[in-house]
């Protein structure tokens, strides 16, 4: 059974994630976050030392859940590792090219903004993205083992794929069309077949 403490803290984290995904970190004040969450200022400071600590906690929470969802996609039984990775990237592509404009990736939204503002948040982003890249590398290694991927350098290839998709996501936001994520998919397909 969850305690009231966990429920309130979770509610603040969920609210913060939605707000930061929409407006960024610097563009929103603490009062707006508290108003959206319906939580008094005193309660906020019971859970978080500062807005920066809150931002760090939101990022850690985001990566924790993202990695759980990623594991479900990359560990799907009965599917080759290549198909698992492509399914994950197709969801990413859809997220950035759908007519609803759903673009809730905190890495894309916050990396450039907070890297120079907050060391704690920069480290949370760095560590979280490193875990995603490592998880992609594990999938690539499994694909090499099952014969569905022919790349020789799974760690390097995972890093290239992730960098490529982050860049494509940023360009997609700027151009407001799917050209860049479509190109990222084509390039990824080529990387997975490299010998």
C-alpha positions in Angstrom: 0.0 0.0 0.0 1.3 3.4 -1.0 1.6 6.1 1.7 0.3 9.6 1.2 3.9 10.7 1.0 4.6 8.4 -2.0 1.4 9.5 -3.7 2.1 13.2 -3.3 5.7 12.8 -4.3 4.7 10.7 -7.3 2.0 13.2 -8.3 4.6 16.1 -8.2 7.0 14.0 -10.4 4.3 13.2 -12.9 3.1 16.8 -13.0 6.7 18.1 -13.4 7.4 15.7 -16.2 4.3 16.8 -18.2 5.1 20.5 -17.6 8.8 20.2 -18.5 8.0 18.2 -21.6 5.7 21.0 -22.8 7.5 24.1 -21.5 11.0 23.2 -20.6 12.6 23.7 -17.2 13.5 27.4 -17.2 10.3 28.6 -18.8 8.1 27.5 -15.8 8.2 28.7 -12.3 7.7 26.7 -9.1 4.4 28.4 -8.5 3.0 27.1 -11.8 4.2 23.6 -11.0 2.5 23.8 -7.5 -0.7 25.2 -9.0 -0.9 22.5 -11.6 -0.2 19.8 -9.1 -2.5 21.3 -6.5 0.2 20.9 -3.8 1.2 23.6 -1.3 4.7 25.0 -1.3 5.5 23.6 2.1 4.6 20.1 0.9 6.9 20.5 -2.1 9.9 21.4 0.1 9.1 18.4 2.2 10.0 16.2 -0.8 12.5 18.4 -2.7 15.2 20.8 -1.6 14.9 23.1 -4.6 13.5 23.4 -8.1 16.8 22.0 -9.3 16.6 19.0 -7.0 13.0 18.5 -8.3 14.2 18.7 -11.9 16.9 16.1 -11.2 14.3 13.9 -9.5 11.9 14.3 -12.5 14.7 13.2 -14.9 15.6 10.2 -12.7 11.9 9.2 -12.6 11.6 9.7 -16.3 14.5 7.5 -17.1 13.4 4.8 -14.7 10.1 4.5 -16.5 11.5 4.9 -19.9 14.0 2.1 -19.4 11.2 -0.2 -18.2 9.2 0.5 -21.3 12.3 0.0 -23.4 13.0 -3.3 -21.8 9.5 -4.5 -22.7 10.1 -3.6 -26.3 13.6 -4.9 -26.6 12.9 -8.2 -24.7 9.7 -9.1 -26.6 9.7 -12.9 -27.0 9.5 -14.6 -30.3 10.9 -11.7 -32.3 14.4 -11.2 -33.7 16.5 -8.6 -32.0 16.6 -6.5 -35.2 12.7 -6.5 -35.2 12.7 -5.5 -31.6 15.0 -2.6 -32.1 13.1 -1.5 -35.3 9.8 -1.7 -33.4 11.2 0.6 -30.7 12.5 3.1 -33.3 9.2 3.0 -35.2 7.4 4.0 -32.0 10.0 6.9 -31.6 9.4 7.9 -35.2 5.6 7.8 -34.8 5.9 9.9 -31.6 7.7 12.6 -33.6 5.7 12.5 -36.8 2.1 11.9 -35.6 -0.5 14.5 -36.3 -1.2 14.8 -32.6 2.3 16.2 -32.2 3.1 14.0 -29.2 6.7 14.9 -28.3 7.4 14.1 -24.7 11.0 13.1 -24.7 12.7 15.0 -21.9 16.1 14.3 -23.4 15.2 16.2 -26.5 13.4 18.9 -24.6 15.9 19.6 -21.8 19.5 18.5 -22.8 20.6 21.8 -24.3 18.6 23.9 -21.9 19.9 22.5 -18.6 23.4 21.2 -19.4 24.9 24.6 -18.5 22.4 25.5 -15.8 22.4 22.5 -13.5 25.2 20.0 -13.0 22.9 17.7 -11.1 20.4 17.7 -14.0 23.2 17.4 -16.6 24.5 14.3 -14.8 21.0 12.8 -14.6 20.6 13.3 -18.4 24.1 11.9 -19.0 23.6 8.8 -16.9 20.1 8.2 -18.2 21.1 8.4 -21.8 24.1 6.2 -21.2 21.7 3.5 -19.8 19.6 3.8 -22.9 22.6 3.4 -25.2 23.8 0.4 -23.2 20.3 -1.2 -23.4 20.4 -0.7 -27.2 23.9 -2.2 -27.3 22.6 -5.3 -25.5 19.9 -5.7 -28.1 22.5 -5.3 -30.8 24.6 -8.0 -29.2 21.6 -10.3 -29.1 20.9 -9.5 -32.8 24.5 -10.4 -33.7 24.0 -13.7 -31.8 20.7 -14.5 -33.4 21.9 -13.5 -36.9 19.4 -10.7 -37.5 22.1 -7.9 -37.1 25.5 -8.0 -38.8 27.1 -4.9 -37.3 30.6 -5.6 -35.7 30.6 -2.9 -33.0 27.5 -3.1 -30.9 28.5 -0.4 -28.4 29.6 2.1 -31.0 26.6 1.3 -33.2 24.2 1.8 -30.3 25.8 5.2 -29.6 25.6 6.2 -33.3 21.9 5.1 -33.5 20.9 7.1 -30.4 22.8 10.2 -31.5 21.2 10.0 -34.9 17.7 9.7 -33.5 18.2 12.5 -31.0 19.4 14.8 -33.8 16.6 13.7 -36.1 14.1 14.4 -33.3 15.4 17.9 -32.9 15.3 18.6 -36.6 11.8 17.2 -36.8 10.7 19.6 -34.1 12.3 22.5 -36.1 10.9 21.5 -39.5 7.6 20.1 -38.3 7.7 17.1 -40.7 8.9 13.5 -40.6 11.7 13.8 -43.1 14.5 13.6 -40.6 13.1 10.7 -38.5 12.4 8.8 -41.7 16.0 9.4 -42.8 17.2 8.2 -39.4 15.2 5.0 -39.9 16.8 4.4 -43.3 20.3 5.1 -41.8 19.6 2.7 -38.9 18.6 0.0 -41.3 21.9 0.4 -43.1 23.9 0.4 -39.8 22.2 -2.9 -38.7 23.3 -4.5 -41.9 26.9 -3.1 -42.0 29.6 -5.8 -42.3 
